[in-house]
Amino acid sequence: MFDCNCTYLAIAIGAIGLYFVRKYFKGSQFTEHVSARGKVAVVTGGNTGIGLETVKELNLRGAKVYMLCRSEQRAADAKTELVKGGCDATRLIYVNCDLGSKDSVRKCAAKMSQ
């Protein structure tokens, strides 16, 4: 009977330890809904990956978002996807910008300052 109790105790301690290890490596999650109404955001690479998710979250929170992308077609596809996901198309603005070219960055800055 003693061996059985030790087994259950070991399983319980292991499960609790696993819970805390998982929680530690997962990290904290931002769960507040902070409004971004009236704010303007500039997101580079806003047509894929983390940039796309950033654009989506900012737009859903009410911000006007400038998506800086190299490809107009990929930006248009991303905008279509974002609008299907509930974003407001009037607050999604595509700006052609290649960060590897100083001339392109200057044109982008001039366009955004208007």
Secondary structure, DSSP 8 states (H G I E B T S, - for coil): -HHHHHHHHHHHHHHHHHHHHHHHHH----------TT-EEEEETTTSHHHHHHHHHHHHTT-EEEEEES-HHHHHHHHHHHHHTT--GGGEEEEE--TT-HHHHHHHHHHHT-
